[in-house]
Amino acid sequence: MRNHQSFFPAMLWGMFILLVIGYPGESIPDSDLLKIPHIDKVIHFGLFAALGALLVYGFRKKQRGGRLRNKQLMQCIALGIIYGILTEYFQYCCLSDRHGNVPDAIANGFGTIFGVIISAQLFRKIVASQEKN
């Protein structure tokens, strides 16, 4: 069980995503912000960018701060994309007032990729600066 503790933040965030996407649409308060065209794609992108970053954090913490391998980064991307597709499928088949769709799944995927790349670059800079000192 100890091995999986490093992924606890990502698992919590994944549960949060599930709660957000499962929230009844009619219960979401009206807001001018939500009337911006394609704002839902931006929200999907942001939620999954955070998930991608937390997955990278989990791998980094599991390694005790060492360099991440490309294989681990690809695993982060694959996990995020698969989870993004599954959440859209869950909305599509299991929720009556929410609608999963391909454009949302694409936003989830691009968000994951963005979060993984940005956080991996950040961690590489941290490791490089620690090695200099």
Beta strands, then each sheet from edge to edge (+ up, - down):
end
